[in-house]
């Protein structure tokens, strides 16, 4: 996989945890117990897709621009997109997409949960 930085990048975000969903053989990245990204592994545990959530219009646009971005593998094809891990998507674009996916999921959490995750000193207890 050419995006060797992805694990450290995602784990560097506030409140992110990762686990291995053994039934799917996916490494999942979650915030507030909600998945925002996954690395899908093949039978030899090699990455074959990086899956993340995007606004549907942006996902459609990007899929028309990059052959290495496809509708979400085993996910809702409208909201989720998969990126080939050895493809031609630039690192800066992938980082931006991962940030957006994180933001979408974080933004869907309650304000209280968001404040807990982001460490806001005014958070409710």
Buried (B, 14 or more C-beta within 10 A) or exposed (E): EBBEEBEEBBEEBEBBEBEEEEEEBBBBBBBBEBBBBBBBBEEEEEBBBBBBBBEBEEBBEBBEEBEBBBBBBEBEBEBBBBBBBEBEBEEEBBBEBBBBBBBBBBEBBEEEBBBBBEEEEEBEE
